[in-house]
Amino acid sequence: MHQHRVIALCCVLTVALASCDDDAPADATAPTAATTAGAIAPDRTATSSATAAPTPFVPSPGARTISGLFDEPRPAPADRQLALPTPPPSPYPAQSEFELVLYDTQTGDRNALGPGSLPDFSPDGRHLAWTAPAPEGQDLWVLELETMRQQSLGPARLARWIDARTLIAYLPGGNELERVAADTGARSFHDGANFNPVERPVEAGEFRLERLGQQDYRRQEDYPFWRSAFRVTDLTGHLAPLEFEAFRAVLADDGTLALAAVPATTTKPPAQGPHVESGDSNVFLVDPATGVASFVATSRA
């Protein structure tokens, strides 16, 4: 299977957040057509501070900031209505709600991967990762799309790619994170970088977006993941970096920056880890060249 072939994936499970329950059906089993990787103990020489609070974000000397941001919610009525066409019937048969299915949209092939949830394609499109029920909880599985070879990489209730060869996995029963090498299954302790925001830098147009401040966020329960620091760098070198705080930030293909601002109201993180119970976040489009933000809408965070 060619790496650039468009592959669609269907999973009828409700996508869980990082704080999701890791209970699994008692009679569910992991995929059978697979090669089990040997368990490799993680390196836990790096330790974290359980009490350190996050350092307030301060822009670097000489960095630009975004103008036009504000926190108060504002109504933004729609300026147009779009009528969506009726979708055609699916050419594929239905599957059970706990079944993970991989579809090849060019050939029509349907590959049932067994019970599973929370699938994630690697950034280079060569692998698929997901979690599946195991006798003692849940395991992380990785599928090489070219060869269709599957292997188990050990326990995980939730996993996400951070580059083409590495995943971050939540261990069952808590919020502890580990880095997992996709080819060997080797694990190492992951010191507090939040699971949800994208960690790898993204380049589009003439700009590069990266998230800052991981060294200040030592454990998940110590910092609110609705507040992160970001930097946009001009790859041509003509403009000073643009630095700001936001809930989320995305760099579009044309270099336009979209961000959801820090919510105006949030609740205190619970003992089991941070989450947002409530809050209104304003969405903006930003021109990285000028640093000027244009308001789009207010949304619940």
GINOR-V598226 format. One record per run of one state. SS is the DSSP state (H for helix, E for strand, L for the rest). FROM is the first residue (numbers start at 1). TO is the last residue. If there is no record, write none. Layout:
# GINOR-V598226
ss->{SS SS}
from->{FROM FROM}
to->{TO TO}
This chain:
# GINOR-V598226
ss->{L E L E L E L E L E L E L E L E L E L E L E L E L E L E L E L E L E L H L H L E L E L E L E L E L E L E L E L}
from->{1 7 12 35 37 43 44 64 65 67 68 99 105 110 116 117 122 127 135 137 145 149 156 158 164 166 171 177 182 187 190 202 205 207 213 214 217 220 223 228 235 242 247 248 252 257 261 270 271 273 274 280 288 292 301}
to->{6 11 34 36 42 43 63 64 66 67 98 104 109 115 116 121 126 134 136 144 148 155 157 163 165 170 176 181 186 189 201 204 206 212 213 216 219 222 227 234 241 246 247 251 256 260 269 270 272 273 279 287 291 300 301}
